[in-house]
Amino acid sequence: MTVKIHTTPINSFYRLRAAYFSYQRIIGTLGLLAVVALGAFLRFYHLGSYSIGNAYYAATVQSMLTSWHNFFFASFEPGGSVTVDKPPLGFWIQAVSAYFLGVNGFALALPQALAGTLSIPLLYSLVRRHFGTGAGLLAALVLATTPVTIAAERNNTIDGQLVFVLLLAVWAFIKAVQDGRFRYLLWGTFLVGVGFNIKMMQAFLPLPALYTFYFLGARHRWWTRMLHLTAATVLLLLVSFSWAIMVDLTPAENRPFIGSSTNNTVMELIVGHNGFNRLWGGGARGRGGAGSPPPPPPAADRDAPPNQSSFSPPGNGQQPPADSRPAFDSNHQPPPRPGGNPETGEPGLLRLFTRPLATEASWLLPLALLGLPLVTAVIGWRWPPDDRYLALILWGGWLITEVVFFSVARFFHAYYLIMLGPPLAALVGAAAWAIWQIFQRRFRFGWLVLVLLAGTTLAFQLVTLPANQTIGTGTVAILLALTGMGLVWGDDWPGADWPGKLGLGLAFAALLVAPLVWSGLTTFNPNPDVWLPRSGPQTADPHRPTTLTADQQKVLEYLLAHTDPDDYLLATLNATDAAPYILATGRKVLTFGGFKGGDDVVGVDDLAGMVKNGQLRYILGLPRQKPEIAQWMVNNCRVVDVQPLEVSGPRDAPNILYDCGN
């Protein structure tokens, strides 16, 4: 007797399931392509057309292209006198771009824009593996439209490269846990070490979350996990400090001075200026982060832009003779900067929720933070923790570490908040996944949870938006109304989940209106602040030019006519004054005070020796921060009458051109 087995229903089931998953993949792929296209547009639209970017960093890249010596040490100026105050890897990548495309705004911003665009699909893949396609798409969309990421990645600041490398490190840690292979852990710590050579201690902020993730999730015995993490830490330290050790072992006379360090070593730069000074404040010796304005000029010319005050006639109209010696009072120091920080506000629990920082990356921060306990409750406690719980530890630990640091740190720049982007976006995606799980179990309760989280976040956004920028309010109201309709009618569609998905999608679309508007204002801003990138409509500070002014151009013409191309074009106190001349000529410009004038790059004896040997003749400005050099200039230099400009003002005014060669 033959028994026939009817396989048609089974085959139909598998075909339907395959079609469903194929449909999901197609939707996910199309959605990801749309999100990546949006993110790429926001980053690449007119990229570099407004400015060369941060002139301090741009001059560094220009100098690095002049010799392998300057390339390796990341010398700020072609003469190799002082380094930039950051490690070299990010600028090496920019230098490669500039080598092929030229030193211009597009070439210098291109590595960051590419890194930011590639970070979007990378984050999507990391979130999707734990929380599904929808959560991955939402996370990618949030990262693509986070305003501060766009501001930083359209600039020649190197933070966009750092974020991309750290996301690659997250991928490696996840692979190490899921596959149980030690080599992926080594890859992860290696990549964090690479990030350290882009931005130093900033790269270590996600480490507590990454290490906890591996320690709790790796498929090995406890002692094996400890051994693995110890070995990985050794690799991490070797990679992180490799360049620093090589530089510090090089005799000081054979390398540049380490900019913004107190003892001419990279190790002190790591621990001090780029380390604990960020947390506790680092105002000593007049230094600040790259892009910070130099110390203010004296009251008589405080309102004048740098390098212009010496050519603005004072009220008394008196002029010093061209061959006169400048007067100098060693006790005449610049007044202290006023209290408070207009860029980042004061440390405190509400710092990230109030202006000026709230508009940079905090649009969805309430949702991400409120979503942490929600996702935890939906997942439930399990031991050992499952993949979703481990992912929550990873992204939540990274976000909480960043929030705590930026809430208490005394010195950083607003664009550093780009570090919030990946964990914040991932947790927003996870929160959406959790709300959908609640919808499927108890629809009405899910609706209440969504109203609570979305309403709180939306209220924060509407309060945070400036009064003249609330252009998305009407759209938000419409989307919320549609959301409510979808939610209320959801139970009336037996067996159908699309009303709930529609309501959830519309709610999150409403929450994304404000950051998307702010991101658009960032992208279309025709005059952004390229020294200190900010999101939204903030404009450039005219006191920090990136190109030579008309008066400076006259000075340059004079210098080109009176100096040998192989000698130093001139000397300045700080890099802010030097950068435009380096970018305009590619010539050596001695900056004997480093970035902000507080470094001991060149002493008075070395400076006098350079003048005596004919290497240097002209100095721009009387350096009040360097009393010994200033006094030497009083005794040995004369004010230059740069025709057709009239040299007017106090004889010790900054930024007057001095001839020390006669």
C-alpha positions as CSV (number, residue, x, y, z in Angstrom):
1,M,0.0,0.0,0.0
2,T,1.4,3.4,-1.0
3,V,1.0,6.3,1.4
4,K,0.9,9.7,-0.2
5,I,2.2,12.6,1.7
6,H,0.7,15.9,0.6
7,T,3.5,18.4,0.8
8,T,1.7,21.2,-1.0
9,P,0.6,23.1,2.1
10,I,4.1,22.7,3.7
11,N,5.8,23.9,0.5
12,S,3.3,26.8,0.3
13,F,4.2,27.8,3.9
14,Y,7.9,27.9,3.2
15,R,7.3,29.8,0.0
16,L,5.2,32.4,1.8
17,R,7.8,32.7,4.6
18,A,10.6,33.1,2.0
19,A,8.6,35.7,0.2
20,Y,7.9,37.5,3.5
21,F,11.6,37.6,4.4
22,S,12.5,38.6,0.9
23,Y,10.0,41.4,1.1
24,Q,11.5,42.5,4.4
25,R,15.0,42.5,2.9
26,I,13.8,44.6,-0.1
27,I,12.1,47.1,2.1
28,G,15.1,47.3,4.5
29,T,17.5,47.8,1.6
30,L,15.4,50.5,-0.1
31,G,14.9,52.2,3.3
32,L,18.6,52.1,4.1
33,L,19.5,53.5,0.7
34,A,17.1,56.4,1.2
35,V,18.6,57.1,4.7
36,V,22.1,56.9,3.4
37,A,21.3,59.2,0.5
38,L,19.8,61.7,2.9
39,G,22.8,61.5,5.2
40,A,25.2,61.9,2.3
41,F,23.3,64.9,0.9
42,L,23.4,66.7,4.3
43,R,27.1,66.1,4.5
44,F,28.2,66.6,0.9
45,Y,26.0,69.5,-0.3
46,H,28.5,72.3,-1.2
47,L,31.1,70.6,0.9
48,G,34.1,72.8,1.5
49,S,32.7,75.6,-0.8
50,Y,32.4,78.1,2.0
51,S,35.8,77.9,3.6
52,I,39.0,75.9,4.0
53,G,37.8,75.0,7.5
54,N,39.7,75.3,10.7
55,A,42.8,77.2,9.6
56,Y,44.9,75.7,12.4
57,Y,44.2,72.2,11.1
58,A,44.4,73.2,7.5
59,A,47.8,74.8,7.9
60,T,48.9,71.6,9.6
61,V,48.0,69.5,6.6
62,Q,49.7,72.0,4.2
63,S,52.8,71.7,6.3
64,M,52.7,67.9,6.5
65,L,52.8,67.8,2.7
66,T,56.2,69.6,2.6
67,S,58.3,66.8,4.0
68,W,58.2,63.3,5.4
69,H,59.6,64.8,8.7
70,N,56.6,67.2,9.0
71,F,54.2,64.5,7.9
72,F,55.3,62.0,10.6
73,F,55.4,64.5,13.4
74,A,52.3,66.4,12.3
75,S,54.1,69.7,12.2
76,F,51.9,72.8,12.3
77,E,54.2,74.9,10.1
78,P,56.6,74.0,7.2
79,G,59.6,74.9,9.3
80,G,58.9,72.1,11.7
81,S,59.1,74.2,14.8
82,V,55.9,72.9,16.6
83,T,53.3,70.2,16.2
84,V,49.6,70.4,16.1
85,D,48.0,69.6,19.5
86,K,46.4,66.3,18.3
87,P,47.9,63.0,17.2
88,P,48.6,62.6,13.5
89,L,46.4,59.8,12.1
90,G,43.4,61.9,11.2
91,F,45.6,64.5,9.5
92,W,47.6,61.8,7.7
93,I,44.3,60.8,6.1
94,Q,43.5,64.4,5.2
95,A,47.0,64.9,3.8
96,V,46.5,61.9,1.5
97,S,43.2,63.5,0.3
98,A,44.9,66.9,-0.1
99,Y,47.8,65.3,-2.0
100,F,45.5,64.2,-4.8
101,L,42.9,67.0,-4.6
102,G,44.9,70.0,-3.4
103,V,44.7,71.8,-0.1
104,N,41.2,73.1,-0.2
105,G,38.0,73.0,1.8
106,F,36.6,70.0,-0.1
107,A,39.7,67.8,0.1
108,L,40.1,68.4,3.9
109,A,36.5,67.8,4.8
110,L,36.1,64.8,2.5
111,P,37.5,62.1,4.9
112,Q,35.1,63.3,7.6
113,A,32.1,63.4,5.2
114,L,32.9,59.9,3.9
115,A,33.4,58.5,7.4
116,G,30.1,60.1,8.5
117,T,28.2,58.6,5.6
118,L,29.7,55.2,6.0
119,S,28.8,55.2,9.7
120,I,25.1,55.3,8.8
121,P,24.9,51.8,7.2
122,L,27.4,50.5,9.8
123,L,25.2,51.5,12.7
124,Y,22.1,50.1,10.8
125,S,23.8,46.7,10.6
126,L,24.8,46.7,14.3
127,V,21.3,47.7,15.6
128,R,19.4,45.4,13.2
129,R,21.1,42.2,14.3
130,H,19.6,42.7,17.8
131,F,16.5,44.7,17.4
132,G,15.4,44.1,13.8
133,T,15.2,46.0,10.5
134,G,12.8,48.7,11.7
135,A,15.0,49.6,14.7
136,G,18.1,49.6,12.5
137,L,16.5,51.9,10.0
138,L,15.4,54.3,12.7
139,A,18.8,54.3,14.3
140,A,20.5,55.0,10.9
141,L,18.0,57.9,10.3
142,V,18.7,59.4,13.7
143,L,22.4,59.3,13.1
144,A,22.0,60.7,9.6
145,T,20.1,63.7,10.9
146,T,21.9,64.4,14.2
147,P,22.8,68.1,13.8
148,V,26.2,68.1,15.5
149,T,27.4,65.1,13.4
150,I,26.6,67.0,10.3
151,A,28.4,70.2,11.5
152,A,31.5,68.2,12.5
153,E,31.6,66.0,9.4
154,R,31.3,69.0,7.0
155,N,34.4,70.4,8.6
156,N,38.1,69.5,8.7
157,T,37.9,68.6,12.4
158,I,38.7,64.9,12.8
159,D,35.9,63.7,15.1
160,G,33.9,62.1,12.2
161,Q,36.8,59.7,11.5
162,L,37.0,58.8,15.2
163,V,33.3,57.9,15.4
164,F,33.6,55.7,12.3
165,V,36.6,53.8,13.8
166,L,34.8,53.3,17.1
167,L,31.8,51.9,15.3
168,L,34.1,49.4,13.6
169,A,35.4,48.6,17.1
170,V,31.9,47.9,18.3
171,W,31.4,45.6,15.3
172,A,34.5,43.7,16.3
173,F,33.5,43.4,19.9
174,I,30.0,42.1,18.9
175,K,31.6,39.5,16.6
176,A,34.0,38.5,19.5
177,V,31.0,37.8,21.7
178,Q,28.7,36.1,19.1
179,D,31.4,33.9,17.4
180,G,33.5,33.4,20.5
181,R,36.7,34.2,18.6
182,F,39.5,35.9,20.5
183,R,40.9,37.5,17.4
184,Y,37.8,39.7,17.0
185,L,38.4,41.1,20.5
186,L,42.0,41.9,19.5
187,W,40.6,43.6,16.4
188,G,38.3,45.6,18.5
189,T,41.0,46.9,20.9
190,F,43.3,47.5,18.0
191,L,40.6,49.8,16.4
192,V,40.1,51.7,19.6
193,G,43.9,52.2,19.6
194,V,43.6,53.5,16.1
195,G,41.0,55.9,17.3
196,F,43.3,57.0,20.1
197,N,45.8,58.1,17.4
198,I,43.0,60.2,15.9
199,K,41.8,62.1,19.1
200,M,43.7,60.6,22.1
201,M,41.7,60.1,25.3
202,Q,38.3,60.8,23.6
203,A,38.6,57.4,22.0
204,F,38.6,55.7,25.4
205,L,35.1,56.9,26.4
206,P,33.3,53.9,25.1
207,L,35.8,51.4,26.6
208,P,33.9,50.8,29.9
209,A,30.8,49.7,27.9
210,L,32.8,47.6,25.5
211,Y,34.7,45.8,28.2
212,T,31.6,45.2,30.2
213,F,29.9,43.9,27.1
214,Y,32.6,41.3,26.4
215,F,33.1,40.3,30.1
216,L,29.4,39.5,30.5
217,G,28.7,38.1,27.1
218,A,31.7,36.1,25.9
219,R,31.2,32.4,25.6
220,H,34.2,31.5,27.8
221,R,34.9,30.8,31.4
222,W,35.4,33.7,33.7
223,W,39.1,33.4,34.0
224,T,39.4,33.1,30.2
225,R,37.5,36.3,29.7
226,M,39.8,38.1,32.2
227,L,42.8,36.7,30.4
228,H,41.5,37.8,27.0
229,L,40.7,41.3,28.2
230,T,44.2,41.6,29.8
231,A,45.9,40.6,26.6
232,A,43.6,42.9,24.6
233,T,44.4,45.7,26.9
234,V,48.1,45.2,26.3
235,L,47.5,45.4,22.5
236,L,45.3,48.5,23.1
237,L,48.1,50.3,25.0
238,L,50.8,49.3,22.5
239,V,48.7,50.7,19.5
240,S,47.5,53.7,21.4
241,F,50.9,54.9,22.6
242,S,53.0,53.7,19.6
243,W,53.4,57.1,18.0
244,A,53.7,58.9,21.3
245,I,56.6,56.6,22.4
246,M,58.4,57.0,19.1
247,V,58.1,60.8,19.2
248,D,59.2,61.1,22.9
249,L,62.2,58.8,22.3
250,T,63.3,61.2,19.5
251,P,65.8,63.8,20.8
252,A,64.1,67.2,21.2
253,E,66.5,68.9,18.8
254,N,65.5,66.5,16.0
255,R,61.8,67.0,16.2
256,P,59.3,69.8,16.6
257,F,58.1,71.1,20.0
258,I,55.0,69.2,21.1
259,G,52.3,71.8,20.8
260,S,50.2,72.6,23.9
261,S,52.4,70.4,26.2
262,T,54.1,71.8,29.3
263,N,57.3,69.7,29.0
264,N,57.7,69.0,25.3
265,T,56.4,65.4,25.4
266,V,53.4,63.7,23.8
267,M,52.8,61.8,27.0
268,E,52.2,65.0,28.9
269,L,49.9,66.2,26.1
270,I,47.9,63.0,26.4
271,V,47.5,63.3,30.2
272,G,47.3,67.1,30.4
273,H,45.9,69.2,27.6
274,N,44.0,66.3,25.9
275,G,43.3,64.4,29.1
276,F,42.5,65.6,32.6
277,N,42.5,69.2,31.6
278,R,39.3,68.4,29.6
279,L,37.6,67.2,32.7
280,W,38.9,69.7,35.3
281,G,39.7,72.6,33.0
282,G,42.9,73.6,31.3
283,G,43.3,77.3,31.2
284,A,47.0,77.3,32.4
285,R,49.5,79.2,30.3
286,G,46.8,80.6,28.1
287,R,46.1,77.4,26.2
288,G,42.9,76.1,24.8
289,G,41.5,73.6,22.3
290,A,42.1,74.0,18.6
291,G,39.8,76.7,17.3
292,S,39.6,78.6,20.6
293,P,40.2,82.3,20.1
294,P,43.6,83.6,21.3
295,P,43.7,85.7,24.5
296,P,41.8,89.0,24.1
297,P,43.8,92.0,23.0
298,P,44.1,95.0,25.4
299,A,41.0,97.2,25.9
300,A,42.1,99.8,23.3
301,D,41.8,97.3,20.4
302,R,39.7,94.4,21.9
303,D,36.9,94.9,19.4
304,A,39.2,94.8,16.4
305,P,39.7,91.5,14.5
306,P,43.1,89.8,14.9
307,N,45.9,91.2,12.6
308,Q,43.9,94.3,11.9
309,S,44.1,96.3,15.1
310,S,47.6,97.6,14.3
311,F,46.3,99.3,11.1
312,S,43.3,101.0,12.7
313,P,44.1,104.6,13.7
314,P,43.6,105.2,17.4
315,G,41.7,108.1,18.7
316,N,44.7,110.3,19.3
317,G,45.9,109.9,15.8
318,Q,49.6,109.6,16.9
319,Q,52.0,107.6,14.8
320,P,55.3,106.1,15.9
321,P,58.3,106.8,13.6
322,A,59.1,103.9,11.3
323,D,62.5,103.5,12.8
324,S,61.4,103.8,16.4
325,R,61.7,101.1,19.0
326,P,58.5,99.8,20.4
327,A,57.6,100.7,24.0
328,F,56.9,97.7,26.3
329,D,55.7,97.2,29.8
330,S,56.4,93.7,31.0
331,N,53.5,94.1,33.5
332,H,51.0,94.8,30.8
333,Q,49.2,91.5,30.5
334,P,45.9,90.8,28.7
335,P,42.8,91.0,30.9
336,P,41.4,87.7,32.0
337,R,38.5,86.2,30.0
338,P,35.1,86.8,31.5
339,G,33.5,83.9,33.5
340,G,31.3,81.3,31.9
341,N,31.6,79.5,28.6
342,P,29.2,80.7,25.9
343,E,30.0,77.7,23.8
344,T,29.3,74.9,26.2
345,G,27.6,76.4,29.2
346,E,28.3,75.6,32.8
347,P,28.8,72.0,34.2
348,G,25.6,70.5,35.7
349,L,22.9,67.8,35.3
350,L,20.9,70.0,32.9
351,R,23.8,71.0,30.7
352,L,22.8,68.8,27.8
353,F,19.2,69.8,28.1
354,T,19.6,73.5,28.0
355,R,21.1,75.9,25.5
356,P,23.7,76.3,24.1
357,L,24.3,72.5,23.9
358,A,20.7,71.3,23.7
359,T,20.4,72.0,20.0
360,E,23.6,70.1,19.1
361,A,22.6,66.5,19.8
362,S,20.0,66.4,22.5
363,W,16.8,66.5,20.4
364,L,16.0,62.8,21.1
365,L,18.1,62.4,24.3
366,P,15.0,62.3,26.6
367,L,13.6,59.4,24.4
368,A,16.9,57.5,24.5
369,L,17.3,57.9,28.3
370,L,13.6,57.0,29.0
371,G,13.9,54.1,26.6
372,L,16.7,52.5,28.7
373,P,14.4,51.2,31.5
374,L,11.7,50.5,29.0
375,V,13.8,48.2,26.9
376,T,15.2,46.6,30.0
377,A,11.6,45.8,31.2
378,V,10.6,44.4,27.8
379,I,13.6,42.2,27.5
380,G,13.4,41.0,31.1
381,W,16.2,39.9,33.3
382,R,18.0,36.8,32.2
383,W,21.2,35.1,33.3
384,P,23.3,34.7,31.4
385,P,22.2,37.9,29.6
386,D,20.9,37.3,26.1
387,D,22.1,39.2,23.0
388,R,19.5,42.0,23.3
389,Y,20.3,42.6,26.9
390,L,24.1,42.7,26.1
391,A,23.4,45.2,23.3
392,L,21.5,47.3,25.8
393,I,24.5,47.2,28.1
394,L,26.8,48.2,25.2
395,W,24.8,51.1,23.8
396,G,23.4,52.3,27.2
397,G,26.8,52.1,28.8
398,W,28.4,54.1,26.0
399,L,25.6,56.8,26.2
400,I,25.6,57.1,29.9
401,T,29.4,57.5,30.0
402,E,29.2,60.3,27.4
403,V,26.3,62.0,29.2
404,V,28.2,62.0,32.5
405,F,31.4,63.2,30.9
406,F,29.9,66.1,29.0
407,S,27.8,67.1,32.0
408,V,30.7,67.5,34.3
409,A,33.7,68.3,32.0
410,R,34.9,71.9,32.2
411,F,36.7,72.2,28.9
412,F,35.6,70.8,25.5
413,H,34.0,72.1,22.3
414,A,30.4,71.7,21.3
415,Y,31.3,69.6,18.3
416,Y,32.7,66.9,20.6
417,L,29.1,65.9,21.2
418,I,29.3,64.0,17.9
419,M,30.3,61.2,20.3
420,L,26.7,61.0,21.5
421,G,25.4,60.2,18.0
422,P,25.9,56.4,17.7
423,P,24.7,55.3,21.2
424,L,21.8,57.8,21.2
425,A,20.7,56.7,17.8
426,A,21.0,53.0,18.7
427,L,18.9,53.5,21.8
428,V,16.2,55.4,20.0
429,G,15.9,52.4,17.6
430,A,15.8,50.0,20.6
431,A,13.1,52.1,22.2
432,A,11.0,51.9,19.1
433,W,11.4,48.1,19.1
434,A,10.4,47.9,22.7
435,I,7.3,50.0,22.2
436,W,6.3,47.8,19.3
437,Q,6.7,44.7,21.5
438,I,4.3,46.3,24.0
439,F,1.8,47.1,21.2
440,Q,1.7,43.4,20.2
441,R,1.0,42.3,23.7
442,R,-1.2,45.1,25.1
443,F,-2.1,47.6,22.4
444,R,-3.7,50.3,24.6
445,F,-0.8,50.2,27.1
446,G,1.6,50.5,24.2
447,W,-0.3,53.6,23.1
448,L,0.1,55.1,26.6
449,V,3.8,54.4,26.7
450,L,4.3,56.0,23.3
451,V,2.3,59.1,24.3
452,L,4.5,59.4,27.4
453,L,7.8,59.0,25.7
454,A,7.0,60.9,22.5
455,G,5.1,63.6,24.3
456,T,8.0,64.3,26.8
457,T,10.5,64.4,24.0
458,L,8.3,66.6,21.8
459,A,7.7,69.0,24.6
460,F,11.5,69.2,25.2
461,Q,12.0,69.9,21.5
462,L,9.4,72.7,21.3
463,V,10.9,74.4,24.4
464,T,14.4,74.0,23.1
465,L,13.8,75.4,19.6
466,P,14.4,79.1,19.4
467,A,11.2,81.2,19.0
468,N,12.2,82.1,15.4
469,Q,13.0,78.5,14.4
470,T,9.7,76.7,15.4
471,I,9.0,76.1,11.7
472,G,8.2,72.4,12.3
473,T,5.5,72.9,14.9
474,G,2.6,72.6,12.4
475,T,4.0,69.4,10.8
476,V,4.5,67.9,14.2
477,A,0.9,68.6,15.2
478,I,-0.5,67.0,12.0
479,L,1.7,63.9,12.5
480,L,0.6,63.5,16.1
481,A,-3.0,63.7,15.1
482,L,-2.5,61.0,12.5
483,T,-0.6,59.0,15.1
484,G,-3.5,59.2,17.5
485,M,-6.0,58.1,14.8
486,G,-3.9,55.1,14.0
487,L,-3.5,54.1,17.6
488,V,-7.2,54.5,18.5
489,W,-8.3,52.5,15.5
490,G,-5.7,49.9,15.9
491,D,-7.8,47.4,17.9
492,D,-10.6,47.7,15.3
493,W,-8.5,45.8,12.7
494,P,-8.4,42.2,13.8
495,G,-5.4,40.3,12.6
496,A,-3.8,43.4,11.1
497,D,-0.9,45.2,12.6
498,W,-0.4,48.0,10.1
499,P,-2.4,50.6,11.9
500,G,-0.1,50.2,14.9
501,K,3.0,50.3,12.7
502,L,1.6,53.4,11.0
503,G,0.9,55.2,14.3
504,L,4.4,54.3,15.6
505,G,6.1,55.4,12.5
506,L,4.2,58.7,12.4
507,A,5.0,59.4,16.0
508,F,8.7,58.9,15.4
509,A,8.5,60.9,12.2
510,A,7.1,63.8,14.3
511,L,10.0,63.6,16.7
512,L,12.5,63.7,13.8
513,V,11.1,66.9,12.3
514,A,12.9,69.3,14.6
515,P,16.4,67.7,14.4
516,L,15.9,67.4,10.6
517,V,15.1,71.1,10.3
518,W,18.1,72.0,12.4
519,S,20.3,69.7,10.3
520,G,19.0,71.5,7.2
521,L,19.9,74.8,8.7
522,T,23.4,73.4,9.3
523,T,23.9,72.1,5.8
524,F,22.5,75.3,4.1
525,N,24.3,77.7,6.3
526,P,26.3,79.9,3.9
527,N,28.6,81.3,6.6
528,P,29.2,78.6,9.3
529,D,31.7,78.8,12.1
530,V,34.5,76.6,10.7
531,W,36.9,77.2,13.6
532,L,34.4,75.8,16.1
533,P,31.7,73.9,14.2
534,R,28.2,74.4,15.5
535,S,24.9,73.1,14.2
536,G,22.0,75.3,13.1
537,P,22.3,78.9,11.7
538,Q,25.3,80.0,13.8
539,T,27.6,82.1,11.7
540,A,31.4,82.5,11.7
541,D,33.2,84.8,14.2
542,P,34.8,87.6,12.1
543,H,37.6,87.7,14.7
544,R,38.8,84.3,13.6
545,P,39.4,84.6,9.8
546,T,40.6,81.7,7.8
547,T,42.1,83.8,4.9
548,L,44.2,86.9,4.8
549,T,42.4,90.2,5.2
550,A,43.1,93.1,2.7
551,D,45.5,94.6,5.2
552,Q,47.2,91.3,5.9
553,Q,47.6,90.8,2.1
554,K,49.6,94.1,2.0
555,V,51.8,92.8,4.8
556,L,52.3,89.6,2.9
557,E,53.3,91.4,-0.3
558,Y,55.8,93.4,1.7
559,L,57.2,90.2,3.2
560,L,57.4,88.3,-0.1
561,A,59.4,91.3,-1.5
562,H,61.8,91.4,1.4
563,T,62.5,87.8,2.4
564,D,64.2,84.8,0.8
565,P,61.9,81.9,-0.1
566,D,64.0,79.5,1.9
567,D,63.9,81.6,5.0
568,Y,61.1,82.1,7.5
569,L,58.4,84.4,6.2
570,L,57.9,85.8,9.6
571,A,57.4,84.8,13.3
572,T,54.2,85.1,15.3
573,L,53.2,84.5,18.9
574,N,50.4,82.0,18.1
575,A,49.1,79.7,15.4
576,T,45.9,81.8,14.9
577,D,48.0,84.6,13.4
578,A,50.3,82.3,11.5
579,A,47.8,79.9,9.8
580,P,46.5,82.3,7.1
581,Y,50.1,83.2,6.0
582,I,51.0,79.5,5.8
583,L,47.9,78.7,3.8
584,A,48.5,81.6,1.5
585,T,52.2,80.8,0.8
586,G,53.2,77.4,2.1
587,R,56.2,79.2,3.6
588,K,57.7,78.6,7.0
589,V,56.2,80.7,9.8
590,L,57.7,80.5,13.2
591,T,55.1,80.3,16.0
592,F,57.2,80.7,19.1
593,G,54.2,80.4,21.5
594,G,52.5,77.4,19.9
595,F,48.7,77.4,19.4
596,K,47.7,80.1,21.8
597,G,51.0,81.7,22.8
598,G,51.7,79.9,26.0
599,D,54.1,77.2,24.7
600,D,57.9,77.5,25.0
601,V,58.7,76.6,21.4
602,V,61.6,79.1,21.0
603,G,63.4,81.0,23.7
604,V,64.9,84.4,23.3
605,D,68.4,83.1,22.7
606,D,67.2,80.8,19.9
607,L,65.2,83.6,18.4
608,A,68.2,85.9,18.5
609,G,70.3,83.3,16.9
610,M,67.9,82.7,14.1
611,V,67.9,86.5,13.4
612,K,71.7,86.6,13.5
613,N,72.0,83.7,11.1
614,G,69.6,85.3,8.6
615,Q,66.9,82.6,9.0
616,L,64.4,85.1,10.3
617,R,63.9,88.8,10.1
618,Y,60.3,89.9,10.6
619,I,58.0,89.3,13.7
620,L,54.3,90.0,13.7
621,G,53.2,91.6,17.0
622,L,54.9,92.3,20.3
623,P,54.4,89.1,22.4
624,R,53.2,90.3,25.8
625,Q,52.9,86.6,26.9
626,K,56.7,86.3,26.3
627,P,58.3,89.1,28.3
628,E,61.9,88.1,27.5
629,I,61.2,88.0,23.8
630,A,59.2,91.2,23.9
631,Q,62.1,93.0,25.7
632,W,64.6,91.7,23.2
633,M,62.4,93.1,20.5
634,V,62.3,96.5,22.2
635,N,66.0,96.6,22.1
636,N,66.6,95.1,18.7
637,C,63.6,95.6,16.4
638,R,61.9,98.5,14.7
639,V,58.4,99.1,13.5
640,V,57.9,98.5,9.8
641,D,56.0,101.1,7.7
642,V,54.1,98.9,5.3
643,Q,53.1,101.0,2.4
644,P,50.5,102.1,1.5
645,L,49.2,101.3,5.0
646,E,49.7,103.7,7.8
647,V,51.1,102.1,10.9
648,S,49.2,103.6,13.8
649,G,48.4,102.9,17.4
650,P,50.3,102.2,20.6
651,R,53.9,101.2,20.0
652,D,53.3,98.0,22.0
653,A,50.1,97.1,20.2
654,P,49.9,93.5,19.0
655,N,50.2,92.5,15.4
656,I,52.4,95.4,14.2
657,L,55.1,94.1,11.9
658,Y,58.6,94.5,13.3
659,D,62.0,94.3,11.4
660,C,64.6,92.7,13.6
661,G,67.2,92.2,10.9
662,N,68.9,95.6,11.2
